[in-house]
């Protein structure tokens, strides 16, 4: 692979990011939840939130934050805080299950009304940020694989960094927009029971990832004592 070529940087970044995005994780569960509830528009909004967080992290990495992220205490803190945040999201979803109704209207916006211009449109963006930040494996990826690619791409200046980041984000967008399309396309055939099953499954997935992150964080905390 010729990392002196921005096109090669873009292609390799896309492939590696896509392989990571395809693995089930908290963001996938939240994407299914939001798109089944709000329609396809939720998918790009979630990706936007994810991209905002990654752009901010990329900027911080360029200014030397990586040494802090790679630290044992930082990884432990991210895992434990992430566990708490994801458990809270899972509990909120589980609490809604029994009373949820799926009523898609002609505009494709259903389940608990319309998306308001204020909190409604911002909710998926915020959840995209929170869900990504809650995942300790996300920060570890950026502190290892992501940092390595960043250092290689910096050799080509701003063009190289842009090629790396755009390839990475487009991979995430390709997968989650595909998921959003698949889920929203089936919304018209959803019954209330099917909708509740989807939400319950997503809540269970988030709880599983939360407990996994908590176990991961506790092990590191115990080892550090």
C-alpha positions in Angstrom: 0.0 0.0 0.0 1.5 3.3 -1.1 0.7 5.7 1.7 2.3 8.5 -0.3 -0.9 8.5 -2.4 -4.0 10.2 -0.9 -6.2 7.9 -2.9 -4.6 4.9 -1.3 -5.0 6.5 2.1 -8.7 7.0 1.4 -9.3 3.5 0.2 -7.5 1.8 3.0 -9.2 4.0 5.6 -12.6 3.2 4.1 -12.0 -0.5 4.1 -10.7 -0.7 7.7 -13.4 1.6 9.0 -16.1 -0.4 7.3 -14.8 -3.6 8.8 -15.2 -2.0 12.2 -18.6 -0.5 11.5 -20.0 -3.9 10.4 -19.4 -5.4 13.8 -22.5 -5.1 16.1 -22.2 -2.3 18.7 -24.1 0.3 20.6 -24.4 2.7 17.7 -26.0 -0.1 15.6 -28.7 -0.7 18.3 -29.4 3.0 18.6 -29.6 3.3 14.8 -32.2 0.5 14.6 -34.1 2.1 17.4 -34.3 5.6 16.0 -35.0 4.6 12.4 -37.8 2.3 13.4 -39.2 5.1 15.4 -38.5 8.2 13.3 -37.8 6.9 9.8 -34.7 7.1 7.6 -33.9 10.7 8.5 -32.6 9.5 11.9 -29.8 7.5 10.3 -27.9 10.5 8.8 -28.5 12.5 11.9 -26.9 9.7 14.0 -24.0 9.5 11.6 -23.7 13.3 11.9 -23.4 13.1 15.7 -20.8 10.3 15.3 -18.8 12.4 12.8 -18.9 15.5 15.0 -17.4 13.5 17.8 -14.7 12.0 15.6 -13.8 15.3 14.0 -13.4 16.8 17.5 -11.2 13.8 18.6 -9.2 14.0 15.4 -8.4 17.7 16.1 -7.4 16.8 19.7 -5.2 14.0 18.5 -3.4 16.4 16.3 -2.7 18.5 19.4 -1.4 15.6 21.4 -4.4 14.2 23.3 -3.4 10.7 22.4 -1.0 10.2 25.3 -3.9 10.8 27.7 -6.3 8.6 25.9 -3.8 5.7 25.9 -3.4 6.0 29.6 -4.7 3.2 31.9 -6.8 5.6 34.0 -8.4 7.2 30.9 -9.4 3.9 29.4 -10.8 2.6 32.7 -12.8 5.9 33.2 -14.2 5.8 29.7 -15.3 2.1 30.1 -17.0 2.7 33.5 -18.7 6.0 32.5 -19.7 4.4 29.2 -21.3 1.5 31.1 -23.4 3.9 33.1 -24.5 6.0 30.1 -25.5 3.0 28.0 -27.3 1.4 31.0 -29.3 4.5 31.4 -30.2 4.5 27.7 -31.1 0.8 27.8 -33.3 1.3 30.9 -35.1 4.2 29.3 -35.9 2.1 26.2 -37.0 -0.9 28.3 -39.3 1.3 30.3 -41.1 2.4 27.2 -41.6 -1.0 25.7 -45.0 -1.9 27.2 -46.7 1.4 26.2 -45.1 2.0 22.8 -47.3 2.2 19.8 -46.1 2.3 16.2 -48.3 4.6 14.1 -46.5 5.7 10.9 -48.2 8.6 9.2 -48.1 9.6 5.6 -44.9 11.6 6.1 -43.1 8.5 7.5 -42.8 10.0 11.0 -44.4 7.8 13.6 -44.2 6.5 17.1 -44.9 9.2 19.6 -45.7 12.0 17.2 -43.6 14.1 14.9 -40.0 15.3 15.0 -39.9 18.8 16.3 -37.4 21.3 15.0 -36.0 21.7 18.5 -35.3 18.6 20.6 -36.6 16.1 18.0 -34.1 16.8 15.3 -31.2 17.1 17.7 -31.9 13.9 19.7 -30.4 11.5 17.1 -27.4 13.8 16.7 -26.8 13.9 20.5 -27.4 10.1 20.8 -24.9 9.6 18.0 -22.3 11.5 20.0 -23.2 10.0 23.4 -23.3 6.4 22.1 -19.9 6.7 20.4 -18.3 8.4 23.4 -19.6 5.6 25.7 -17.8 2.9 23.9 -14.2 2.4 25.3 -13.3 0.3 22.2 -13.9 3.4 20.1 -11.3 5.4 22.0 -8.9 2.5 22.0 -9.3 2.2 18.2 -8.5 5.8 17.7 -5.5 5.7 20.1 -4.0 2.7 18.2 -5.2 2.0 14.7 -6.6 5.5 14.1 -3.5 7.2 15.4 -1.3 5.1 13.2 -3.3 6.0 10.1 -3.3 9.6 11.2 0.4 9.7 11.5 0.9 8.1 8.1 -1.6 10.5 6.5 0.0 13.5 8.1 3.0 12.9 5.8 0.9 14.1 2.9 -0.2 17.2 4.8 -3.8 18.4 5.0 -4.8 16.5 1.9 -3.6 13.2 3.5 -5.5 13.9 6.7 -8.6 14.8 4.8 -8.3 11.6 2.7 -8.0 9.5 5.9 -10.9 11.2 7.7 -13.3 11.3 4.7 -12.6 7.6 4.0 -13.3 6.7 7.6 -16.5 8.7 7.9 -17.9 7.6 4.5 -17.5 4.0 5.6 -19.6 4.6 8.7 -22.1 6.5 6.7 -22.4 3.8 4.0 -23.2 1.1 6.6 -25.5 3.0 8.9 -27.4 4.6 6.0 -27.9 1.1 4.6 -29.2 -0.1 8.0 -31.4 3.0 8.2 -32.8 2.3 4.7 -33.5 -1.4 5.5 -35.2 -0.6 8.8 -37.3 2.4 7.6 -38.4 0.5 4.5 -40.1 -2.0 6.7 -41.8 0.5 9.0 -45.1 0.4 7.1 -45.4 -3.4 7.8 -44.6 -3.0 11.5 -47.2 -3.9 14.1 -47.2 -2.5 17.6 -46.0 -5.9 18.8 -43.2 -6.1 16.3 -42.1 -2.5 17.2 -42.0 -3.4 20.9 -39.9 -6.5 20.1 -37.4 -4.3 18.1 -37.2 -1.8 20.9 -36.8 -4.5 23.5 -34.1 -6.2 21.5 -32.2 -2.9 21.1 -32.5 -2.2 24.8 -31.1 -5.7 25.5 -28.2 -5.1 23.1 -27.3 -1.8 24.8 -27.5 -3.4 28.2 -25.2 -6.2 27.0 -22.6 -3.7 25.7 -22.9 -1.7 28.9 -22.2 -4.7 31.1 -19.4 -5.7 28.8 -17.8 -2.2 29.1 -18.4 -2.3 32.8 -16.6 -5.6 33.2 -13.8 -4.4 31.0 -13.4 -1.3 33.1 -13.6 -3.1 36.4 -10.9 -5.6 35.4 -8.6 -2.7 34.5 -9.5 -0.9 37.8 -8.7 -4.0 39.8 -5.4 -4.6 38.0 -4.4 -1.0 38.7 -5.0 -1.4 42.5 
